[in-house]
Amino acid sequence: MNIDSIPSMNTKAEAIFINNADAEIAEQCRIREDAIIHERVTNERLAAQEARIDCLTKENNSLEEENSRLKDLLAKNGIKAED
């Protein structure tokens, strides 16, 4: 901000006030940007974890079906399955 363009802003105290205000605004912007980045990274990690859960759930279901099929096969052949 150019102090010369504002008639009432002609003292050093006013200049310091403006510089401090600019620094505070810049800090708030930096904090907001950090929060946005953190949220994006968190959402990406969450999506990756959800995809992993889906994959593991499908694998688990497939293994349960295979286990059930093998138990049925054992039973058909007169073999008692261990649990």
All heavy atoms as an XYZ file, in Angstrom:
652
protein
N       0.849     -1.164      0.000
C       0.000      0.000      0.000
C       0.899      1.233      0.000
O       1.809      1.321      0.817
C      -0.920     -0.041      1.216
C      -1.853      1.128      1.305
S      -3.008      0.980      2.670
C      -4.117     -0.226      2.032
N       0.621      2.157     -0.862
C       1.407      3.379     -0.960
C       0.803      4.430     -0.041
O      -0.309      4.899     -0.251
C       1.425      3.859     -2.410
C       2.345      5.033     -2.607
O       2.902      5.564     -1.644
N       2.498      5.439     -3.848
N       1.559      4.800      0.969
C       1.080      5.751      1.985
C       0.913      7.138      1.389
O       0.026      7.892      1.780
C       2.045      5.780      3.186
C       2.046      4.415      3.846
C       1.666      6.851      4.182
C       3.107      4.238      4.875
N       1.746      7.502      0.432
C       1.678      8.842     -0.160
C       0.349      9.100     -0.844
O      -0.070     10.248     -0.975
C       2.817      9.034     -1.167
C       4.177      8.979     -0.484
O       4.246      9.319      0.722
O       5.152      8.586     -1.146
N      -0.318      8.042     -1.294
C      -1.581      8.226     -2.006
C      -2.760      8.458     -1.064
O      -3.836      8.810     -1.503
C      -1.865      7.017     -2.891
O      -2.069      5.880     -2.083
N      -2.540      8.283      0.231
C      -3.600      8.486      1.216
C      -3.238      9.712      2.054
O      -2.280      9.677      2.822
C      -3.765      7.252      2.119
C      -4.020      6.020      1.262
C      -4.897      7.465      3.120
C      -4.016      4.735      2.036
N      -4.008     10.801      1.904
C      -3.642     12.046      2.582
C      -3.514     11.922      4.100
O      -2.621     12.509      4.698
C      -4.778     13.002      2.225
C      -5.406     12.433      1.020
C      -5.177     10.954      1.087
N      -4.361     11.154      4.747
C      -4.320     11.066      6.209
C      -3.202     10.161      6.706
O      -2.900     10.132      7.886
C      -5.659     10.573      6.746
O      -5.880      9.247      6.297
N      -2.584      9.404      5.820
C      -1.544      8.465      6.213
C      -0.160      9.075      5.968
O       0.555      8.694      5.074
C      -1.683      7.159      5.421
C      -2.918      6.407      5.719
S      -2.827      5.746      7.389
C      -4.463      5.161      7.595
N       0.226     10.032      6.764
C       1.488     10.691      6.518
C       2.426     10.660      7.724
O       3.471     11.281      7.696
C       1.268     12.132      6.047
C       0.394     12.916      7.005
O       0.180     12.495      8.127
N      -0.096     14.044      6.542
N       2.076      9.932      8.765
C       2.984      9.840      9.905
C       3.622      8.468      9.943
O       3.129      7.516      9.337
C       2.239     10.082     11.234
O       1.341      8.999     11.450
C       1.479     11.398     11.221
N       4.715      8.369     10.657
C       5.392      7.074     10.781
C       4.508      6.062     11.499
O       4.507      4.884     11.150
C       6.717      7.244     11.517
C       7.761      7.921     10.683
C       9.083      7.933     11.382
C      10.101      8.626     10.477
N      11.444      8.536     10.988
N       3.753      6.502     12.492
C       2.859      5.594     13.220
C       1.824      4.997     12.279
O       1.519      3.802     12.348
C       2.177      6.322     14.366
N       1.290      5.825     11.415
C       0.302      5.330     10.463
C       0.953      4.358      9.472
O       0.356      3.357      9.095
C      -0.345      6.501      9.733
C      -1.253      7.315     10.647
C      -1.668      8.646     10.044
O      -0.903      9.194      9.229
O      -2.737      9.130     10.409
N       2.183      4.659      9.077
C       2.902      3.757      8.169
C       3.142      2.414      8.827
O       2.979      1.355      8.203
C       4.218      4.396      7.744
N       3.545      2.438     10.094
C       3.769      1.184     10.831
C       2.456      0.414     10.949
O       2.427     -0.811     10.770
C       4.377      1.476     12.216
C       5.811      1.996     12.044
C       4.341      0.238     13.110
C       6.420      2.530     13.325
N       1.370      1.143     11.242
C       0.060      0.493     11.349
C      -0.292     -0.234     10.048
O      -0.717     -1.386     10.058
C      -1.017      1.523     11.685
C      -2.407      0.956     11.646
C      -2.899      0.210     12.703
C      -3.214      1.160     10.532
C      -4.177     -0.324     12.647
C      -4.491      0.629     10.478
C      -4.978     -0.109     11.540
N      -0.080      0.423      8.927
C      -0.410     -0.179      7.632
C       0.490     -1.379      7.359
O       0.024     -2.430      6.914
C      -0.304      0.866      6.506
C      -1.457      1.852      6.634
C      -0.326      0.200      5.138
C      -1.379      3.014      5.682
N       1.771     -1.248      7.636
C       2.684     -2.369      7.424
C       2.325     -3.560      8.298
O       2.380     -4.707      7.855
C       4.133     -1.949      7.665
C       4.676     -1.087      6.557
O       4.214     -1.172      5.424
N       5.634     -0.247      6.860
N       1.967     -3.284      9.548
C       1.559     -4.369     10.448
C       0.265     -5.012      9.958
O       0.110     -6.231     10.021
C       1.397     -3.864     11.878
C       2.718     -3.605     12.557
O       3.762     -4.084     12.115
N       2.694     -2.829     13.626
N      -0.662     -4.179      9.498
C      -1.928     -4.715      8.985
C      -1.649     -5.599      7.775
O      -2.232     -6.678      7.632
C      -2.877     -3.581      8.626
N      -0.750     -5.157      6.897
C      -0.398     -5.954      5.726
C       0.223     -7.292      6.145
O      -0.083     -8.332      5.574
C       0.567     -5.194      4.817
C      -0.115     -4.060      4.059
O      -1.357     -4.012      4.043
O       0.622     -3.217      3.503
N       1.083     -7.248      7.162
C       1.719     -8.475      7.643
C       0.688     -9.421      8.244
O       0.751    -10.632      8.036
C       2.802     -8.148      8.665
N      -0.264     -8.869      8.976
C      -1.311     -9.704      9.573
C      -2.179    -10.343      8.490
O      -2.539    -11.521      8.587
C      -2.166     -8.875     10.525
C      -1.442     -8.491     11.802
C      -2.258     -7.584     12.692
O      -3.503     -7.521     12.518
O      -1.661     -6.947     13.566
N      -2.509     -9.589      7.488
C      -3.307    -10.134      6.381
C      -2.522    -11.223      5.658
O      -3.058    -12.283      5.334
C      -3.727     -9.018      5.407
C      -4.752     -8.107      6.089
C      -4.292     -9.596      4.113
C      -5.051     -6.834      5.332
N      -1.235    -10.972      5.430
C      -0.404    -11.985      4.775
C      -0.334    -13.255      5.624
O      -0.413    -14.364      5.091
C       0.998    -11.436      4.539
N      -0.221    -13.109      6.932
C      -0.180    -14.276      7.831
C      -1.505    -15.032      7.781
O      -1.531    -16.270      7.738
C       0.136    -13.833      9.256
C       0.184    -14.957     10.266
C       1.296    -15.967     10.019
O       2.265    -15.659      9.285
O       1.197    -17.081     10.560
N      -2.614    -14.312      7.777
C      -3.925    -14.964      7.686
C      -4.063    -15.711      6.360
O      -4.599    -16.823      6.323
C      -5.042    -13.935      7.831
C      -5.160    -13.368      9.226
C      -6.157    -12.227      9.314
O      -6.729    -11.793      8.315
N      -6.352    -11.718     10.523
N      -3.570    -15.118      5.296
C      -3.605    -15.784      3.983
C      -2.742    -17.045      3.999
O      -3.136    -18.076      3.454
C      -3.133    -14.833      2.888
S      -4.286    -13.491      2.551
N      -1.581    -16.952      4.618
C      -0.689    -18.106      4.704
C      -1.344    -19.225      5.525
O      -1.299    -20.393      5.144
C       0.646    -17.677      5.323
C       1.739    -18.682      5.196
C       3.126    -18.146      5.578
N       3.178    -17.098      6.587
C       3.376    -15.792      6.318
N       3.533    -15.382      5.085
N       3.404    -14.913      7.297
N      -1.973    -18.868      6.624
C      -2.660    -19.864      7.462
C      -3.800    -20.513      6.681
O      -3.982    -21.729      6.714
C      -3.175    -19.204      8.762
C      -2.001    -18.833      9.669
C      -4.158    -20.113      9.483
C      -2.377    -17.961     10.847
N      -4.556    -19.705      5.946
C      -5.672    -20.245      5.153
C      -5.151    -21.187      4.063
O      -5.707    -22.252      3.838
C      -6.456    -19.095      4.522
C      -7.526    -19.558      3.554
C      -8.883    -19.058      3.947
N      -9.871    -19.331      2.948
C     -10.588    -20.451      2.908
N     -10.392    -21.375      3.812
N     -11.504    -20.630      1.990
N      -4.075    -20.782      3.389
C      -3.489    -21.631      2.348
C      -3.007    -22.949      2.939
O      -3.211    -24.017      2.348
C      -2.339    -20.897      1.663
C      -1.753    -21.650      0.503
C      -2.695    -21.833     -0.669
O      -3.628    -21.031     -0.837
O      -2.496    -22.791     -1.434
N      -2.378    -22.895      4.107
C      -1.937    -24.126      4.781
C      -3.123    -25.028      5.094
O      -3.048    -26.251      4.937
C      -1.178    -23.796      6.070
C       0.208    -23.219      5.819
O       0.682    -23.289      4.660
O       0.804    -22.699      6.784
N      -4.219    -24.424      5.550
C      -5.415    -25.203      5.874
C      -6.000    -25.857      4.618
O      -6.428    -27.015      4.655
C      -6.456    -24.312      6.546
N      -6.002    -25.125      3.515
C      -6.522    -25.667      2.256
C      -5.660    -26.847      1.798
O      -6.182    -27.894      1.397
C      -6.577    -24.569      1.178
C      -7.675    -23.559      1.519
C      -6.794    -25.157     -0.214
C      -7.641    -22.292      0.686
N      -4.341    -26.690      1.873
C      -3.437    -27.771      1.480
C      -3.628    -28.985      2.387
O      -3.705    -30.120      1.918
C      -1.971    -27.283      1.500
C      -1.744    -26.278      0.380
C      -0.997    -28.455      1.381
C      -0.435    -25.516      0.475
N      -3.735    -28.736      3.693
C      -3.933    -29.834      4.649
C      -5.233    -30.577      4.348
O      -5.267    -31.814      4.358
C      -3.952    -29.286      6.076
C      -4.246    -30.312      7.108
N      -3.346    -31.289      7.465
C      -5.356    -30.544      7.851
C      -3.885    -32.063      8.383
N      -5.099    -31.635      8.632
N      -6.298    -29.833      4.063
C      -7.580    -30.460      3.748
C      -7.481    -31.306      2.478
O      -7.985    -32.424      2.428
C      -8.659    -29.398      3.586
C     -10.030    -29.980      3.298
C     -11.103    -28.922      3.157
O     -10.779    -27.722      3.084
O     -12.283    -29.309      3.108
N      -6.801    -30.780      1.456
C      -6.659    -31.523      0.195
C      -5.870    -32.811      0.412
O      -6.267    -33.887     -0.053
C      -5.987    -30.654     -0.866
C      -5.911    -31.358     -2.212
C      -5.365    -30.480     -3.324
N      -4.017    -30.042     -3.033
C      -3.636    -28.760     -2.988
N      -4.502    -27.795     -3.204
N      -2.384    -28.448     -2.719
N      -4.768    -32.723      1.143
C      -3.941    -33.905      1.408
C      -4.731    -34.922      2.241
O      -4.698    -36.126      1.965
C      -2.623    -33.512      2.109
C      -1.885    -34.730      2.638
C      -1.739    -32.720      1.157
N      -5.453    -34.431      3.234
C      -6.264    -35.318      4.070
C      -7.325    -36.027      3.231
O      -7.538    -37.240      3.373
C      -6.922    -34.529      5.215
O      -5.894    -33.924      6.012
C      -7.776    -35.418      6.093
N      -7.977    -35.294      2.340
C      -8.999    -35.899      1.477
C      -8.394    -36.925      0.527
O      -9.004    -37.968      0.271
C      -9.750    -34.818      0.699
C     -10.698    -34.028      1.580
O     -11.088    -34.467      2.653
N     -11.047    -32.836      1.132
N      -7.208    -36.637      0.015
C      -6.532    -37.604     -0.868
C      -6.180    -38.877     -0.103
O      -6.364    -39.993     -0.612
C      -5.271    -36.983     -1.465
C      -5.555    -35.919     -2.501
C      -4.319    -35.126     -2.914
O      -3.227    -35.362     -2.357
O      -4.462    -34.264     -3.804
N      -5.682    -38.721      1.111
C      -5.340    -39.893      1.929
C      -6.599    -40.687      2.279
O      -6.580    -41.920      2.263
C      -4.631    -39.464      3.205
C      -3.225    -38.989      2.979
C      -2.578    -38.552      4.267
N      -1.230    -38.074      4.052
C      -0.529    -37.400      4.924
N      -1.038    -37.118      6.110
N       0.690    -36.988      4.643
N      -7.661    -39.976      2.594
C      -8.922    -40.642      2.919
C      -9.436    -41.432      1.717
O      -9.868    -42.580      1.865
C      -9.955    -39.614      3.371
C     -11.337    -40.136      3.745
C     -11.239    -41.134      4.896
C     -12.250    -38.989      4.118
N      -9.372    -40.838      0.541
C      -9.825    -41.531     -0.670
C      -8.980    -42.775     -0.919
O      -9.517    -43.834     -1.296
C      -9.763    -40.588     -1.869
N      -7.679    -42.667     -0.699
C      -6.799    -43.830     -0.887
C      -7.138    -44.925      0.112
O      -7.161    -46.114     -0.240
C      -5.335    -43.412     -0.747
N      -7.407    -44.551      1.353
C      -7.771    -45.537      2.372
C      -9.113    -46.192      2.045
O      -9.286    -47.402      2.236
C      -7.821    -44.888      3.764
C      -6.469    -44.498      4.306
C      -5.568    -45.700      4.527
O      -6.015    -46.763      4.908
N      -4.286    -45.507      4.269
N     -10.059    -45.401      1.561
C     -11.363    -45.960      1.190
C     -11.219    -46.942      0.034
O     -11.870    -47.994      0.020
C     -12.346    -44.841      0.849
C     -12.803    -44.057      2.074
C     -13.636    -42.835      1.736
O     -13.657    -42.414      0.551
O     -14.255    -42.299      2.659
N     -10.372    -46.618     -0.926
C     -10.127    -47.531     -2.044
C      -9.485    -48.817     -1.539
O      -9.839    -49.916     -1.988
C      -9.238    -46.856     -3.087
N      -8.555    -48.680     -0.605
C      -7.895    -49.870     -0.020
C      -8.912    -50.727      0.729
O      -8.886    -51.953      0.625
C      -6.765    -49.431      0.908
C      -6.088    -50.544      1.647
C      -4.645    -50.707      1.205
N      -3.936    -51.654      2.055
C      -3.766    -52.923      1.747
N      -4.235    -53.398      0.618
N      -3.114    -53.724      2.559
N      -9.788    -50.102      1.476
C     -10.830    -50.840      2.207
C     -11.722    -51.594      1.223
O     -12.051    -52.766      1.436
C     -11.659    -49.883      3.099
C     -10.809    -49.421      4.280
C     -12.944    -50.551      3.574
C     -11.427    -48.300      5.086
N     -12.123    -50.926      0.129
C     -12.954    -51.586     -0.884
C     -12.244    -52.801     -1.467
O     -12.839    -53.871     -1.620
C     -13.311    -50.611     -2.006
C     -14.320    -49.562     -1.581
O     -14.977    -49.761     -0.537
O     -14.446    -48.545     -2.295
N     -10.965    -52.642     -1.768
C     -10.177    -53.741     -2.337
C     -10.083    -54.897     -1.349
O     -10.277    -56.066     -1.715
C      -8.789    -53.227     -2.703
S      -7.715    -54.478     -3.412
N      -9.793    -54.592     -0.094
C      -9.667    -55.641      0.926
C     -11.009    -56.314      1.206
O     -11.052    -57.526      1.458
C      -9.074    -55.065      2.213
C      -7.608    -54.639      2.126
C      -7.185    -53.933      3.413
C      -6.708    -55.826      1.842
N     -12.095    -55.551      1.148
C     -13.423    -56.124      1.349
C     -13.751    -57.116      0.232
O     -14.251    -58.222      0.492
C     -14.492    -55.009      1.405
O     -14.195    -54.153      2.508
C     -15.884    -55.589      1.563
N     -13.433    -56.739     -0.997
C     -13.666    -57.653     -2.133
C     -12.808    -58.908     -1.987
O     -13.276    -60.026     -2.221
C     -13.355    -56.951     -3.449
C     -14.372    -55.906     -3.821
C     -13.978    -55.175     -5.089
C     -14.965    -54.067     -5.395
N     -14.555    -53.270     -6.559
N     -11.553    -58.721     -1.595
C     -10.663    -59.870     -1.410
C     -11.186    -60.777     -0.297
O     -11.196    -62.005     -0.426
C      -9.249    -59.388     -1.079
C      -8.248    -60.512     -0.954
C      -6.840    -60.011     -0.649
O      -6.596    -58.796     -0.697
O      -5.990    -60.871     -0.352
N     -11.640    -60.181      0.798
C     -12.177    -60.950      1.915
C     -13.415    -61.735      1.484
O     -13.556    -62.921      1.809
C     -12.506    -60.019      3.084
C     -12.913    -60.774      4.326
O     -12.239    -61.700      4.738
N     -14.036    -60.383      4.921
N     -14.308    -61.082      0.742
C     -15.512    -61.765      0.269
C     -15.152    -62.932     -0.642
O     -15.754    -64.013     -0.548
C     -16.429    -60.782     -0.464
C     -17.069    -59.787      0.481
O     -17.129    -60.000      1.690
N     -17.525    -58.672     -0.065
N     -14.178    -62.719     -1.500
C     -13.740    -63.781     -2.396
C     -13.167    -64.962     -1.605
O     -13.458    -66.127     -1.900
C     -12.690    -63.235     -3.363
O     -12.187    -64.251     -4.177
N     -12.374    -64.655     -0.590
C     -11.793    -65.722      0.238
C     -12.865    -66.460      1.036
O     -12.785    -67.679      1.204
C     -10.721    -65.146      1.166
C      -9.446    -64.657      0.471
C      -8.557    -63.920      1.459
C      -8.707    -65.816     -0.178
N     -13.866    -65.743      1.515
C     -14.961    -66.390      2.238
C     -15.733    -67.336      1.320
O     -16.117    -68.433      1.727
C     -15.897    -65.335      2.842
C     -15.323    -64.645      4.073
C     -16.235    -63.565      4.621
O     -17.242    -63.204      3.963
O     -15.926    -63.059      5.715
N     -15.962    -66.887      0.082
C     -16.650    -67.753     -0.886
C     -15.818    -68.998     -1.181
O     -16.364    -70.112     -1.247
C     -16.924    -66.985     -2.183
C     -17.987    -65.917     -2.047
C     -18.110    -65.040     -3.283
O     -17.432    -65.316     -4.304
O     -18.883    -64.071     -3.224
N     -14.524    -68.818     -1.350
C     -13.637    -69.956     -1.613
C     -13.621    -70.904     -0.418
O     -13.671    -72.132     -0.578
C     -12.218    -69.458     -1.925
C     -11.208    -70.547     -2.186
C     -11.446    -71.330     -3.471
O     -12.321    -70.950     -4.276
O     -10.743    -72.339     -3.672
N     -13.567    -70.356      0.775
C     -13.580    -71.169      1.994
C     -14.875    -71.977      2.083
O     -14.848    -73.175      2.396
C     -13.404    -70.280      3.222
C     -13.154    -71.060      4.480
O     -12.514    -72.104      4.451
N     -13.661    -70.541      5.592
N     -15.981    -71.307      1.798
C     -17.274    -71.992      1.832
C     -17.326    -73.111      0.790
O     -17.806    -74.222      1.072
C     -18.396    -70.985      1.582
O     -19.637    -71.623      1.580
N     -16.830    -72.837     -0.399
C     -16.810    -73.840     -1.461
C     -15.966    -75.050     -1.051
O     -16.371    -76.205     -1.242
C     -16.244    -73.228     -2.750
C     -16.312    -74.146     -3.959
C     -15.614    -73.556     -5.159
N     -14.161    -73.535     -5.015
C     -13.360    -74.598     -5.163
N     -13.868    -75.781     -5.446
N     -12.053    -74.487     -5.036
N     -14.812    -74.794     -0.446
C     -13.940    -75.893     -0.021
C     -14.568    -76.694      1.123
O     -14.448    -77.924      1.153
C     -12.568    -75.354      0.387
C     -11.720    -74.784     -0.762
C     -10.471    -74.114     -0.218
C     -11.378    -75.857     -1.773
N     -15.252    -76.032      2.043
C     -15.933    -76.749      3.129
C     -17.030    -77.647      2.559
O     -17.205    -78.784      3.010
C     -16.529    -75.761      4.137
C     -15.503    -75.168      5.077
C     -16.170    -74.237      6.083
C     -15.154    -73.639      7.027
N     -15.791    -72.766      8.022
N     -17.766    -77.124      1.572
C     -18.805    -77.933      0.927
C     -18.189    -79.141      0.232
O     -18.727    -80.256      0.315
C     -19.597    -77.089     -0.089
C     -20.507    -76.076      0.562
O     -20.759    -76.181      1.784
O     -20.950    -75.145     -0.156
N     -17.081    -78.939     -0.432
C     -16.393    -80.025     -1.114
C     -15.925    -81.088     -0.110
O     -16.070    -82.297     -0.350
C     -15.205    -79.477     -1.912
C     -14.424    -80.462     -2.774
C     -15.344    -81.095     -3.814
C     -13.258    -79.750     -3.444
N     -15.374    -80.637      1.008
C     -14.967    -81.575      2.062
C     -16.152    -82.365      2.587
O     -16.079    -83.586      2.766
C     -14.258    -80.833      3.213
C     -12.859    -80.300      2.947
C     -12.404    -79.426      4.102
C     -11.886    -81.440      2.706
N     -17.264    -81.666      2.832
C     -18.461    -82.310      3.367
C     -18.996    -83.353      2.368
O     -19.424    -84.447      2.769
C     -19.521    -81.281      3.683
N     -18.975    -83.028      1.082
C     -19.459    -83.952      0.062
C     -18.601    -85.215      0.005
O     -19.075    -86.291     -0.364
C     -19.455    -83.291     -1.317
C     -20.574    -82.308     -1.513
C     -20.508    -81.693     -2.893
C     -21.575    -80.620     -3.022
N     -21.499    -79.941     -4.320
N     -17.350    -85.087      0.397
C     -16.443    -86.233      0.395
C     -16.318    -86.882      1.771
O     -15.418    -87.697      2.008
C     -15.066    -85.827     -0.128
C     -15.086    -85.541     -1.610
O     -15.434    -86.416     -2.390
N     -14.775    -84.325     -1.986
N     -17.184    -86.513      2.690
C     -17.220    -87.129      4.018
C     -16.079    -86.693      4.926
O     -15.762    -87.406      5.883
N     -15.482    -85.578      4.674
C     -14.380    -85.093      5.509
C     -14.878    -83.930      6.347
O     -15.482    -82.990      5.818
C     -13.175    -84.654      4.645
C     -12.708    -85.791      3.744
C     -12.054    -84.124      5.511
C     -11.715    -85.374      2.696
N     -14.651    -84.008      7.664
C     -15.093    -82.943      8.555
C     -14.086    -81.800      8.506
O     -12.893    -81.991      8.697
C     -15.220    -83.482      9.977
C     -15.717    -82.442     10.950
C     -16.044    -83.074     12.293
C     -16.364    -82.117     13.379
N     -17.216    -81.020     13.109
N     -14.610    -80.624      8.269
C     -13.743    -79.429      8.193
C     -13.451    -78.909      9.584
O     -14.280    -78.961     10.483
C     -14.424    -78.336      7.384
N     -12.241    -78.427      9.789
C     -11.874    -77.807     11.057
C     -12.205    -76.323     10.999
O     -11.991    -75.669      9.989
C     -10.375    -77.967     11.314
C      -9.945    -79.402     11.486
C      -8.438    -79.511     11.721
O      -7.803    -78.483     12.013
O      -7.920    -80.611     11.602
N     -12.698    -75.794     12.079
C     -13.048    -74.351     12.110
C     -11.984    -73.551     12.795
O     -11.259    -73.829     13.603
C     -14.378    -74.132     12.823
C     -15.543    -74.577     11.935
O     -15.439    -74.403     10.717
O     -16.518    -75.075     12.482
